[in-house]
Each structure stands twice: as C-alpha cells, then as structure tokens.
C-alpha cells in the first residue's frame, strides 16, 4: 500500500489541507446537485452516491491519518483505492446520464399542455396507483408529467 497526500495519480503531493477543503466542497456540490435535480433516476442517484461515498471516504482518511491509503495496484495504472474507483465510476455514470437524457430534460422544460390519459406507461401514475393516491380509471395530468 501507499500513503498518498496528493490526488489521483499522486499529483499535488503534500497539499493535504487544501485537498481536504476541496473534498469538503465537492461533498457540498454533490449534495446540492442531488437537491436541485431531484435525482429521480436510479442511475443519477447511484452516480451521486458513488461520488459522495468516495469523496467522504478519502476525506475521512485525510482528516484521520493525514493521507489517503492507496492499496489497489492494477497493471499500468497508478495505485489507487476503492474510494477513487467509486468517484471515477460515479463521474462516468453522471456524464453518461446527463448526455443520454439531455433531450428529455429539455423537453420537460417546454410548456405543459393538459391532456387526459389512462396512466398506462406513466411512471407517476404507476407510483400514484401503488400508493393509492390516483383513481385507476382516468387521470388529468400535464404532458410534462407524462414524459417523466
């Protein structure tokens, strides 16, 4: 294993206090993203959770030990830890999510028009029926609700 006082790829060695502060900011940003997006998608919640868990794990190591313990040595890559992996996978998932759902997000912002539908295939209607808050026959919802 290796003691890493830097970032990924062992960059910025010896800047533990600055990196701890940056990690704390990252945790705040991730919580803000969760709060502002509503994180309706499982993939988005997973991405945010992985990043948050990784950032908190590395932050705790820095605060308790003064360094992050890297212990995974895989071929040509620099040595890393599970928290680093979680952050990386979470970032890839988040980028994929936002690029693959960009059209849906922009469509949801358009002006909603009221329509009548049976709720078939509508996740909000399915959730409402599951929790008993929707009449099973016909529901008045906006087009935005149908798309989400």
N, C-alpha and C positions, 0 to 999 in steps of 0.2 A: 504494500500500500504506500501511498504518498501523501504528504502534507501539502495541501495547496492553499496558499494565501492569496492566490490570484483568481482569475475567472476561467472559463473554458479554455482549453489548450494551454493552460498555465500562463496566460497573459496577465499583465499588471500585477506581478508578484509583489508582496509586501504592502499592499493597499487594503488591508482587511477592514479598517474602519470605514473607508469610502465605499467599499463593496457591500458592507453590511447596510449602510444607509441606502444604497441603490436597491438592494434586495427588499428593504422595507418599503421603499417607494413602489417597487414592482408589485408587491403584495397589495398595496393600496390601489394601484391601477387595475389589477386583476379583479379586485372586489368591485371597483367602480364599473368595469366592463360588465360584470355579472349583473349588477344592479340596473344598469341603463339598458342592457339588451333584453333583459327578462330571461335570457338563456332558456328559451323554450325547447330547443333541440337537445337531444341526448348527446350528440357529437360536440356541441358547443359547451355543454356542462362538463363533459369528460375532458375536453381540451383545457378549460379553465381550471378544473380540479387538478389535473396533472401538473399544470404550470404552478398553481398555488402550492400544491404539496411539495413540489421540487424546490421552489423558492423558499418556503418555510423550513424545509429540511436543511438546506445549505445555510440559511440564516441562523438556525439554531446551532449548527456546527460552529459557525464563525463566532457566535456570541459565547458559547460554552468553551470551545477549545482554542479559539483564535485562528482557526484554519478549517478547511474542508478536507475530509479524508476521502481521497480517491483510491479505489481498490479494484476497478474493473479494467483489465488490460486486454484489449481485443485487437490483435494484429497491428496494422499500421496506424491506427488512431491513437491519440494521446490517452493516457489513463484517465478514467472518469468514475462517477459513482451513479447510484440509482436515481438520485435527485436530478442529476444532469440529464439522464435519459428521460425522465418524466417531463422535464422542461422542454427538451427537444421534441419529443413526440407530441406534447401539447401544443407547441408552436406550429408544427406541421399540420396537425388536425385543425387548428384555428384558421390558418391561412387557407387550407382546403375548404373549410366550411364557408368562409366569407366569399371566396371566389366562386364556389359552386352554388351559393344561394344569393348571389348579388341581384339577379333578376327578380327573385321572389321578394327580396327586401324592398327593392324599388317599386315593385307592383303594389306592395302593401301600403305604400305611401300615397298612392293615387286616390282620387276622390271616391269614397264608397257610394254605391247605389243600392238601395234597398231591394231585396228580392225575396221570394218565397221558395223554400226548398224543403225536401223531406228529411234532410240531415244525413242522407246516405253518403258516406265517404268524407264527411266533415268531422275533423278531429274534435273541434269544440263541441259539436253536437254529441258526438260519442262520449266525450267526457261528461257533458251535462246529463246525458241519459244514465251514465254509470253512477253519478252522484244524485240522481233523482231530481234534478233542477230543470228539466226540459220535458215538455209534453212530447210524447213519442210520435205524434201524428205530423204536425207541420210547425216549423219554426220560422219566425221572421228574424232574419239576420242580414247584416250588410255583406257586400261582396268581399270586403276585406276579411270578414270572419270566415267566409267560405275558403279563401285562399290559405288561411293559416291553419 
